[in-house]
């Protein structure tokens, strides 16, 4: 399905919407393919839009599964090896109220202001087995709950995230009362199956996320000039924003930067790099 759009008079009263697949009530929908289309080609392509009476809210999605049947059967969409593109939609893939969506081996491309993969606690989205998540616009990739004992709502094991915009945030991070700079990137993305970040993503000043009210233990040597993708220094100084948080340094921190290194981090920053406060 390509070229799908939302009716132009969609608003918060009529709630007009468009998507490729909507499943509920314990149904199982299988649109799996034997092989995926080539990278950059999408067999499902949906263009959403802002509501006419509230331009901060968007409508349109790719796949949406919700709820369960009367006997407790889980609602599922099996969509392995599909390449899905959603532009200006509310989200690309949505699983709520215990539903599951499987996209293994496929690609999800989301260019919008919401979540690419939105899965509530108790629900699950699988984008595994060399899958690909492409994030553009103001997209947030997915939810990550670092509360001890929390169950992950997404699994991107052996897959790749490709960032295509400076304004992308990989994850909405919650439950992070304490973090260590040791293997920081693995800690943050480990709950999502520790996907690989593509090499091309380093061209953008995206963020892993924002942490609020967290104690950060700087227990590895940090060098702001170290731009090695995924290194503790790169993630800590370039890829996270810390709000209302406490920093405990027990290792060396080198914050010397030349003008080109400052520009490489983000020339638009108006607060110290890596630190944001709402106080």
Residue frames relative to the residue before (quaternion, step in Angstrom):
aa qw qx qy qz dx dy dz
X 1.0000 0.0000 0.0000 0.0000 0.00 0.00 0.00
X 0.0864 0.7949 -0.5941 0.0877 3.58 -0.61 1.09
X 0.7698 0.3790 -0.2586 0.4438 3.56 -1.21 0.43
X 0.4076 0.7194 -0.4779 0.2964 3.61 1.21 0.26
X 0.0239 -0.7981 0.6018 -0.0178 3.58 -0.98 0.86
X 0.4766 -0.6327 0.5247 0.3117 3.54 -1.33 0.25
X 0.5680 -0.5905 0.4422 0.3648 3.59 -1.08 0.69
X 0.5617 -0.6817 0.3681 0.2902 3.55 -0.88 1.00
X 0.6924 0.4649 -0.2959 0.4657 3.62 1.16 -0.34
X 0.2935 0.7805 -0.5044 0.2243 3.60 1.23 0.35
X 0.0964 0.7895 -0.5996 0.0885 3.57 -0.87 0.98
X 0.6964 -0.4965 0.3213 0.4066 3.57 -1.29 0.10
X 0.6105 0.5332 -0.3560 0.4650 3.59 1.26 -0.09
X 0.7630 0.3380 -0.2038 0.5119 3.60 0.80 -0.96
X 0.2126 -0.8343 0.4868 0.1475 3.60 1.30 -0.37
X 0.1670 0.7977 -0.5580 0.1562 3.58 0.95 0.82
X 0.0230 -0.8116 0.5787 -0.0760 3.52 -0.94 0.98
X 0.1075 -0.7731 0.6196 0.0824 3.56 -1.27 0.33
X 0.1467 0.7742 -0.6074 0.1005 3.56 -1.04 0.82
X 0.5990 -0.5765 0.4125 0.3724 3.54 -1.25 0.26
X 0.8033 -0.0241 0.0570 0.5923 3.59 0.87 -0.96
X 0.0149 -0.7564 0.6539 0.0063 3.56 -1.03 0.91
X 0.0024 0.8117 -0.5822 0.0463 3.58 -0.71 1.10
X 0.0817 0.7869 -0.6072 0.0736 3.58 -1.07 0.79
X 0.7783 0.4213 -0.2386 0.3997 3.53 -1.37 -0.08
X 0.6882 -0.4970 0.2907 0.4415 3.60 1.08 0.61
X 0.4363 0.6994 -0.4644 0.3238 3.59 1.24 0.17
X 0.2262 -0.7379 0.6191 0.1454 3.55 -1.28 0.47
X 0.0727 -0.7934 0.6043 -0.0046 3.54 -0.64 1.17
X 0.0905 -0.8090 0.5807 0.0143 3.57 -0.76 1.05
X 0.0689 0.7846 -0.6107 0.0821 3.57 -0.56 1.21
X 0.2392 0.8093 -0.5032 0.1862 3.56 1.21 0.51
X 0.2466 -0.7465 0.6028 0.1364 3.53 -1.22 0.63
X 0.5861 -0.5768 0.4354 0.3663 3.56 -1.23 0.44
X 0.7840 0.0154 0.0134 0.6204 3.56 1.01 -0.88
X 0.4838 -0.6636 0.4898 0.2927 3.54 -1.20 0.54
X 0.5684 -0.5522 0.4647 0.3950 3.60 -1.18 0.41
X 0.6393 -0.5187 0.3872 0.4151 3.57 -1.23 0.30
X 0.6385 -0.5370 0.3894 0.3902 3.57 -1.19 0.58
X 0.7715 0.3009 -0.2491 0.5022 3.56 -0.85 1.00
X 0.6717 0.4089 -0.2824 0.5494 3.57 1.34 -0.04
X 0.1189 -0.8253 0.5519 0.0108 3.58 -0.81 1.00
X 0.2862 -0.7750 0.5403 0.1598 3.56 -0.74 1.04
X 0.7139 0.2515 -0.2157 0.6169 3.58 1.33 -0.13
X 0.0755 0.8050 -0.5749 0.1254 3.58 -0.59 1.19
X 0.0290 0.8102 -0.5786 0.0897 3.57 -0.47 1.26
X 0.1311 -0.7679 0.6224 0.0762 3.57 -0.97 0.87
X 0.1833 -0.7917 0.5772 0.0801 3.54 -0.66 1.14
X 0.2111 -0.7635 0.5881 0.1632 3.54 -1.25 -0.39
X 0.5745 -0.5515 0.4641 0.3879 3.54 -1.31 0.20
X 0.5403 -0.5807 0.4852 0.3679 3.57 -1.16 0.54
X 0.5468 -0.6558 0.4122 0.3180 3.55 -0.98 0.82
X 0.7469 0.3832 -0.2153 0.4989 3.59 1.13 -0.60
X 0.7703 0.1389 -0.1231 0.6101 3.59 1.29 0.09
X 0.1715 -0.8504 0.4921 0.0728 3.54 0.08 1.31
X 0.5605 0.5718 -0.4090 0.4377 3.60 1.25 0.15
X 0.7054 0.3942 -0.2491 0.5338 3.59 1.29 -0.19
X 0.1966 -0.8067 0.5541 0.0601 3.54 -1.00 0.92
X 0.2018 -0.7592 0.6081 0.1144 3.53 -1.25 0.48
X 0.5760 0.5440 -0.4464 0.4159 3.58 -1.14 0.68
X 0.0946 0.7904 -0.5957 0.1071 3.58 -0.97 0.90
X 0.5050 -0.6278 0.4951 0.3249 3.54 -1.33 0.14
X 0.7843 -0.0770 0.1100 0.6057 3.57 0.56 -1.27
X 0.0143 -0.7894 0.6128 -0.0332 3.58 -1.04 0.85
X 0.0442 0.7800 -0.6214 0.0588 3.57 -0.73 1.11
X 0.0496 0.8183 -0.5688 0.0663 3.58 -0.91 0.86
X 0.8577 0.2551 -0.1597 0.4168 3.52 -1.26 0.58
X 0.3440 -0.7010 0.5826 0.2256 3.49 -1.37 -0.31
X 0.5934 -0.5804 0.4231 0.3633 3.56 -1.31 0.19
X 0.7139 -0.4551 0.3192 0.4259 3.55 -1.31 0.13
X 0.7010 0.4262 -0.2669 0.5057 3.60 1.19 -0.47
X 0.6227 -0.5658 0.3353 0.4238 3.56 1.26 0.16
X 0.4147 0.7122 -0.4747 0.3090 3.60 1.24 0.08
X 0.4397 -0.7229 0.4788 0.2343 3.56 -0.92 0.97
X 0.4176 -0.6721 0.5506 0.2660 3.57 -1.01 0.82
X 0.0071 0.8222 -0.5663 0.0575 3.58 -0.80 1.03
X 0.1021 -0.7218 0.6761 0.1071 3.50 -1.28 0.58
X 0.1431 -0.7684 0.6206 0.0630 3.56 -0.74 1.09
X 0.1155 0.8227 -0.5367 0.1475 3.57 -0.36 1.27
X 0.1484 0.8194 -0.5381 0.1306 3.57 1.01 0.76
X 0.8445 0.1798 -0.1680 0.4757 3.55 -1.19 0.76
X 0.4846 0.5930 -0.4826 0.4250 3.57 1.10 0.72
X 0.2355 -0.7340 0.6175 0.1565 3.56 -1.12 0.70
X 0.0800 -0.8334 0.5454 -0.0391 3.55 -0.44 1.30
X 0.0525 -0.7869 0.6149 0.0038 3.57 -0.92 0.97
X 0.0113 0.7776 -0.6278 0.0327 3.55 -0.87 1.02
X 0.0873 -0.7931 0.6028 0.0014 3.56 -0.82 1.10
X 0.8546 0.0281 -0.0609 0.5149 3.57 -0.87 1.02
X 0.4533 0.6681 -0.4697 0.3571 3.58 1.08 0.62
X 0.6708 -0.4759 0.3728 0.4296 3.56 -1.33 0.14
X 0.7552 -0.1623 0.1539 0.6161 3.55 1.04 -0.86
X 0.4983 -0.6479 0.4733 0.3284 3.57 -1.21 0.35
X 0.8004 0.0192 0.0494 0.5971 3.57 0.85 -1.02
X 0.0476 -0.8220 0.5655 -0.0471 3.57 -0.72 1.14
X 0.0262 0.7681 -0.6390 0.0310 3.57 -0.94 0.98
X 0.0565 0.8130 -0.5731 0.0853 3.59 -0.67 1.12
X 0.8429 0.2289 -0.1486 0.4636 3.53 -1.36 0.33
X 0.7749 -0.4060 0.1810 0.4493 3.56 0.88 1.03
X 0.4829 0.6844 -0.4296 0.3373 3.61 1.23 0.06
X 0.2444 -0.7608 0.5856 0.1358 3.57 -1.32 0.37
X 0.0508 -0.7686 0.6370 0.0298 3.55 -1.13 0.75
X 0.1353 -0.7955 0.5890 0.0432 3.56 -0.87 1.02
X 0.0342 -0.8155 0.5753 -0.0530 3.55 -0.75 1.16
X 0.2025 0.8431 -0.4866 0.1062 3.57 1.23 0.36
X 0.8253 0.2320 -0.1900 0.4786 3.54 -0.99 0.92
X 0.6568 0.5210 -0.3054 0.4516 3.56 1.27 -0.13
X 0.4302 -0.6658 0.5445 0.2742 3.54 -1.35 -0.26
X 0.0998 -0.7409 0.6585 0.0862 3.54 -1.15 0.71
X 0.0649 -0.7745 0.6292 0.0021 3.56 -0.73 1.13
X 0.0318 0.8086 -0.5845 0.0592 3.56 -0.67 1.11
X 0.0173 -0.7690 0.6379 -0.0373 3.54 -0.82 1.12
X 0.4512 0.6687 -0.4627 0.3676 3.55 -0.04 1.29
X 0.5776 -0.6014 0.4413 0.3316 3.54 -1.30 -0.35
X 0.6355 0.5126 -0.3322 0.4723 3.58 1.26 0.17
X 0.7154 -0.3902 0.3367 0.4717 3.53 -1.18 -0.72
X 0.4401 -0.6468 0.5510 0.2905 3.55 -1.08 0.73
X 0.7765 0.0906 -0.0117 0.6235 3.56 0.93 -1.02
X 0.0057 0.8086 -0.5875 0.0308 3.59 -0.37 1.19
X 0.1140 0.7905 -0.5874 0.1309 3.54 -0.53 1.22
X 0.3532 -0.7499 0.5241 0.1955 3.56 -0.65 1.12
X 0.6333 -0.4874 0.4138 0.4360 3.61 -1.20 0.31
X 0.7524 0.3184 -0.2724 0.5082 3.56 -0.84 1.03
X 0.6773 0.3877 -0.2741 0.5620 3.56 1.32 -0.22
X 0.1727 -0.8013 0.5667 0.0828 3.60 -1.23 0.24
X 0.0945 -0.7438 0.6591 0.0587 3.51 -1.17 0.81
X 0.1455 -0.7890 0.5944 0.0543 3.57 -0.81 1.06
X 0.0920 0.7466 -0.6545 0.0754 3.55 -0.84 1.06
X 0.1896 0.8199 -0.4951 0.2160 3.51 0.55 1.31
X 0.7652 0.4390 -0.2463 0.4013 3.52 -1.37 -0.42
X 0.7387 -0.4189 0.2112 0.4839 3.56 0.66 1.22
X 0.2816 0.7488 -0.5385 0.2645 3.57 1.05 0.76
X 0.2697 -0.7607 0.5757 0.1315 3.54 -1.32 0.17
X 0.1045 -0.7718 0.6260 0.0390 3.56 -0.92 0.99
X 0.0972 -0.8052 0.5850 0.0070 3.58 -0.54 1.22
X 0.0960 -0.8222 0.5610 -0.0070 3.55 -0.63 1.18
X 0.0366 0.7960 -0.5988 0.0803 3.56 -0.75 1.12
X 0.7428 0.3885 -0.2855 0.4646 3.56 -1.31 0.09
X 0.7097 -0.3817 0.3354 0.4880 3.56 -0.92 -1.01
X 0.2236 0.8358 -0.4777 0.1522 3.57 1.15 0.59
X 0.1875 -0.6889 0.6819 0.1590 3.49 -1.36 0.57
X 0.4907 -0.7198 0.4052 0.2772 3.56 -0.74 1.01
X 0.7655 -0.2447 0.2550 0.5377 3.57 0.60 -1.18
X 0.5593 -0.5812 0.4742 0.3529 3.54 -1.36 -0.01
X 0.0368 -0.7678 0.6388 0.0330 3.57 -1.10 0.75
X 0.0955 -0.7857 0.6108 0.0226 3.57 -0.68 1.15
X 0.1592 -0.8214 0.5454 0.0506 3.58 -0.46 1.26
X 0.3253 0.7327 -0.5221 0.2911 3.58 1.22 0.37
X 0.5204 -0.6454 0.4445 0.3393 3.64 -0.79 0.91
X 0.8092 0.2454 -0.2047 0.4930 3.56 -0.84 1.01
X 0.4919 0.6669 -0.4349 0.3523 3.59 1.24 -0.14
X 0.3668 -0.7210 0.5476 0.2140 3.57 -1.11 0.72
X 0.4778 -0.6841 0.4732 0.2823 3.56 -0.87 0.96
X 0.3135 -0.7581 0.5456 0.1715 3.55 -1.09 0.76
X 0.7481 0.2310 -0.1870 0.5934 3.60 1.30 -0.03
X 0.0974 -0.7733 0.6225 0.0700 3.56 -1.22 0.53
X 0.0166 -0.8110 0.5823 -0.0552 3.54 -0.50 1.29
X 0.1541 0.8294 -0.5215 0.1278 3.59 1.12 0.64
X 0.8529 0.0709 -0.1339 0.4995 3.56 -1.00 1.06
X 0.5650 0.5894 -0.3960 0.4201 3.60 1.19 0.35
X 0.3939 -0.7171 0.5378 0.2033 3.56 -1.35 0.22
X 0.2270 -0.7254 0.6328 0.1476 3.52 -1.16 0.78
X 0.0929 -0.7866 0.6098 0.0274 3.56 -0.85 1.03
X 0.2020 -0.7946 0.5664 0.0840 3.57 -0.49 1.24
X 0.0877 -0.8257 0.5573 -0.0034 3.57 -0.89 0.99
X 0.7459 0.2974 -0.2022 0.5606 3.58 1.21 0.44
X 0.5470 -0.6127 0.4640 0.3318 3.58 -1.17 0.60
X 0.7129 0.4972 -0.2423 0.4312 3.58 1.12 -0.67
X 0.4484 0.7006 -0.4456 0.3310 3.59 1.26 0.16
X 0.1111 -0.7267 0.6725 0.0856 3.53 -1.24 0.71
X 0.4411 -0.7260 0.4545 0.2680 3.58 -0.64 1.06
X 0.8374 -0.0311 0.0805 0.5398 3.59 0.80 -0.94
X 0.3682 -0.6344 0.6230 0.2718 3.49 -1.32 0.48
X 0.1426 -0.8374 0.5268 0.0300 3.57 -0.24 1.31
X 0.0258 0.7847 -0.6177 0.0437 3.57 -0.81 1.03
X 0.7841 0.3869 -0.2424 0.4204 3.57 -1.31 0.25
X 0.5171 0.6436 -0.4200 0.3769 3.60 1.23 0.28
X 0.0733 -0.8298 0.5528 0.0196 3.60 0.24 1.23
X 0.7867 0.0552 -0.0122 0.6147 3.58 1.14 -0.72
X 0.0162 -0.7819 0.6232 0.0000 3.56 -1.03 0.85
X 0.2397 -0.7360 0.6143 0.1533 3.53 -1.23 0.57
X 0.4911 -0.6603 0.4710 0.3179 3.59 -1.04 0.66
X 0.5305 0.6151 -0.4174 0.4074 3.60 1.20 -0.29
X 0.8360 -0.0688 -0.0058 0.5443 3.58 -0.65 1.15
X 0.1046 0.8556 -0.5001 0.0831 3.56 1.05 0.83
X 0.6625 0.5131 -0.3123 0.4474 3.58 0.88 -0.89
X 0.6519 0.5101 -0.3091 0.4683 3.57 1.00 -0.83
X 0.6198 0.5411 -0.3381 0.4568 3.57 1.04 -0.75
X 0.7130 0.4762 -0.2636 0.4420 3.56 0.83 -1.01
X 0.7735 0.3318 -0.1828 0.5082 3.59 0.93 -0.85
X 0.4695 0.6972 -0.4376 0.3194 3.58 1.24 -0.20
X 0.6356 0.5397 -0.3320 0.4411 3.57 1.05 -0.71
X 0.7019 0.4085 -0.2574 0.5236 3.58 1.27 -0.32
X 0.6723 -0.5068 0.2959 0.4513 3.59 1.21 0.37
X 0.4189 -0.7477 0.4315 0.2816 3.58 1.33 0.24
X 0.0589 0.8194 -0.5655 0.0724 3.62 0.60 1.08
X 0.5141 -0.6214 0.4980 0.3187 3.55 -1.29 0.39
X 0.3131 -0.7053 0.5992 0.2133 3.57 -1.13 0.70
X 0.4579 -0.7067 0.4582 0.2845 3.61 -0.70 1.02
X 0.6042 -0.5801 0.4071 0.3643 3.57 -1.16 0.60
X 0.6405 0.5496 -0.3204 0.4303 3.59 1.06 -0.71
X 0.5488 0.6332 -0.3896 0.3821 3.59 1.21 -0.42
X 0.5913 0.6109 -0.3622 0.3821 3.59 1.13 -0.60
X 0.5612 0.6014 -0.3896 0.4142 3.61 1.24 -0.22
X 0.7240 0.4087 -0.2227 0.5092 3.59 1.26 -0.30
X 0.4318 -0.7038 0.5098 0.2413 3.57 -1.17 0.66
X 0.1311 0.8133 -0.5470 0.1488 3.56 0.88 0.99
X 0.3107 -0.7338 0.5707 0.1981 3.57 -1.32 0.21
X 0.5162 -0.5956 0.5128 0.3403 3.54 -1.20 0.57
X 0.7249 -0.3524 0.2491 0.5369 3.56 1.02 -0.81
X 0.4335 -0.6350 0.5567 0.3146 3.52 -1.37 -0.28
X 0.1191 -0.7742 0.6163 0.0809 3.58 -0.91 0.89
X 0.1439 -0.8025 0.5784 0.0254 3.54 -0.96 0.92
X 0.8468 0.1050 -0.0980 0.5121 3.58 -0.89 0.98
X 0.4562 0.6952 -0.4222 0.3611 3.56 1.15 0.69
X 0.3269 -0.6900 0.6027 0.2318 3.56 -1.18 0.59
X 0.1422 -0.7992 0.5826 0.0401 3.57 -0.64 1.19
X 0.1665 -0.7847 0.5921 0.0767 3.57 -0.63 1.14
X 0.1938 -0.7762 0.5932 0.0899 3.57 -0.46 1.25
X 0.1144 0.8368 -0.5165 0.1412 3.56 0.10 1.33
X 0.6657 0.3480 -0.3275 0.5731 3.56 1.26 0.47
X 0.5980 -0.5688 0.4140 0.3841 3.58 -1.14 0.54
X 0.1442 -0.8015 0.5793 0.0339 3.56 -0.81 1.06
X 0.0286 -0.7798 0.6249 -0.0252 3.55 -0.92 1.02
X 0.3821 -0.7627 0.4740 0.2182 3.59 -0.42 1.21
X 0.6535 0.5236 -0.3237 0.4404 3.59 1.11 -0.51
X 0.5538 0.6041 -0.3879 0.4217 3.60 1.29 -0.17
X 0.0736 -0.8330 0.5484 -0.0060 3.58 -0.34 1.26
X 0.3122 0.7655 -0.5109 0.2355 3.60 1.20 0.34
X 0.4745 -0.7081 0.4444 0.2754 3.59 -0.60 1.15
X 0.8346 0.2023 -0.1696 0.4835 3.54 -0.83 1.04
X 0.5031 0.6454 -0.4411 0.3684 3.59 1.23 -0.13
X 0.6456 -0.5206 0.3754 0.4139 3.57 -1.20 0.45
X 0.6536 0.5203 -0.3161 0.4497 3.58 0.97 -0.83
X 0.6799 0.4955 -0.2975 0.4514 3.58 0.88 -0.95
X 0.6776 0.4827 -0.3037 0.4644 3.59 0.88 -0.88
X 0.6959 0.4946 -0.2864 0.4347 3.59 0.84 -0.97
X 0.7863 0.3630 -0.1863 0.4640 3.60 0.80 -0.96
X 0.7944 0.3343 -0.1539 0.4832 3.60 1.08 -0.60
X 0.7983 0.3825 -0.1455 0.4419 3.56 1.02 -0.74
X 0.7326 0.3392 -0.2384 0.5399 3.61 1.23 0.06
X 0.2017 -0.7241 0.6401 0.1590 3.53 -1.26 0.55
X 0.1874 -0.7922 0.5770 0.0656 3.55 -0.90 1.02
X 0.0483 -0.8123 0.5808 -0.0241 3.56 -0.68 1.11
X 0.8446 0.0050 -0.0396 0.5340 3.59 -0.89 1.00
X 0.4764 0.6927 -0.4029 0.3618 3.56 1.09 0.74
X 0.3787 -0.7133 0.5545 0.2007 3.55 -1.28 0.55
X 0.1826 -0.7824 0.5890 0.0869 3.57 -0.88 0.99
X 0.0809 -0.7743 0.6271 0.0247 3.56 -0.84 1.05
X 0.1139 -0.8251 0.5525 0.0305 3.60 -0.42 1.20
X 0.0123 0.7855 -0.6175 0.0399 3.54 -0.72 1.15
X 0.6897 0.3595 -0.2590 0.5727 3.57 1.34 0.22
X 0.6612 -0.5269 0.3624 0.3922 3.56 -1.30 0.22
X 0.1064 -0.7636 0.6346 0.0537 3.57 -1.14 0.78
X 0.0994 -0.7869 0.6088 0.0161 3.56 -0.65 1.19
X 0.0637 -0.8420 0.5353 -0.0211 3.56 -0.42 1.28
X 0.4158 0.7126 -0.4770 0.3030 3.61 1.17 0.36
X 0.0366 0.7974 -0.5971 0.0791 3.56 -0.80 1.12
X 0.3252 -0.6929 0.5940 0.2474 3.55 -1.15 0.61
X 0.7319 -0.4523 0.2728 0.4305 3.60 -1.25 0.23
X 0.6612 0.5021 -0.3241 0.4536 3.60 0.95 -0.76
X 0.6456 0.5107 -0.3246 0.4658 3.59 1.06 -0.69
X 0.6148 0.5278 -0.3487 0.4710 3.59 1.07 -0.67
X 0.6616 0.5071 -0.3050 0.4605 3.59 0.92 -0.90
X 0.6404 0.5420 -0.3234 0.4377 3.58 1.05 -0.76
X 0.6301 0.5147 -0.3455 0.4676 3.59 1.13 -0.53
X 0.6579 -0.4344 0.3003 0.5369 3.60 0.76 -1.05
X 0.2819 -0.8087 0.4909 0.1597 3.59 -0.26 1.21
X 0.6459 0.5394 -0.3256 0.4312 3.62 1.21 -0.25
X 0.4708 0.6936 -0.4459 0.3137 3.59 1.22 -0.18
X 0.1503 -0.7967 0.5810 0.0714 3.57 -0.95 0.88
X 0.6635 0.3860 -0.3077 0.5622 3.55 1.32 0.26
X 0.6756 -0.4675 0.3388 0.4585 3.63 -1.16 0.32
X 0.5822 -0.6275 0.3878 0.3419 3.54 -0.90 0.95
X 0.8324 0.2031 -0.1703 0.4866 3.54 -0.88 1.02
X 0.7333 0.3661 -0.2356 0.5222 3.61 1.22 -0.10
X 0.0431 0.7759 -0.6278 0.0448 3.56 -0.88 0.97
X 0.0532 -0.8096 0.5843 0.0141 3.58 -0.97 0.77
X 0.2737 -0.7539 0.5757 0.1589 3.52 -1.10 0.75
X 0.3883 0.7444 -0.4678 0.2761 3.58 1.26 0.10
